[in-house]
Amino acid sequence: MADFKIVDVLEQEATFDGQYKPAIDGFLLMKIVNHMGAWDEDEISEMENPRRIVTRVIIETKEL
């Protein structure tokens, strides 16, 4: 398993009717999370210190 580093943790409490379902499509969520990243060689060439990063989003729920 890769060595992932936790950068930020967000948590909220809310009441849902039945089972929780993500309010946003997973692909769109990752596009939003990664919007600061470069998408082509031109953008990468403008970076001082380009590093390829894997971003992992885990959505967990538990009943209170």
NORSUL-V745725 format. One record per run of one state. SS is the DSSP state (hx for helix, st for strand, lp for the rest). FROM is the first residue (numbers start at 1). TO is the last residue. Records with the same first field share a line. If there is no record, write none. Layout:
BEGIN
SS->FROM-TO + FROM-TO
END
This chain:
BEGIN
lp->1-25 + 34-40 + 46-64
hx->26-33 + 41-45
END
